[in-house]
Amino acid sequence: MTPFPLHPGKHALPAVTEPAEHARHVRDRYPGATLSSTDGVVLLYQQDVPEKTVNRYRCRRVHRVRGELFILKRRDRQVAACGGFGLGAPATVLVLEQLIALGARRDVTVGTAATLRADLSPGQLVVCDNALRNEEGPATTSRRARTSRRSNSSPTPSPQVCAHER
């Protein structure tokens, strides 16, 4: 059996519940912590991808959000990669809000999905150009999402990303 708590001393720490509070907490522990100098963040859902990323690319691990966060440098560019934060919309929203509070301004989600279209093959790249959401029900993942967006609007990706695949 795993000993409780998993992180000794965690109950002595102040609760961190809002993204801005989380960012202040991180900056108290790691002065100067920011993601504003990165070109964006790649969210990784498959468990083995963060390890493969570390083995393949020159990067450094930073302890700033839930999950594993790495800063990858290639030529004169920096990208953050985040994985191991959990599955589902609530886990994704939690880590994404933390990343945004630390200065991330672009994100790409790399994951897997099923399809009902017969013309798509396994392993084929799909870039979504629209998404459905329901901000009205009790399963809403963020109270800020309910109040900051019109309920009839849909999130849309960058036109540059969608144009790349056409």
Summary of the structure (lengths in Angstrom):
residues: 166
radius of gyration: 17.7
end to end distance: 51.7
largest distance: 54.5
contacts: 357
relative contact order: 0.14
helix: 29%
strand: 16%
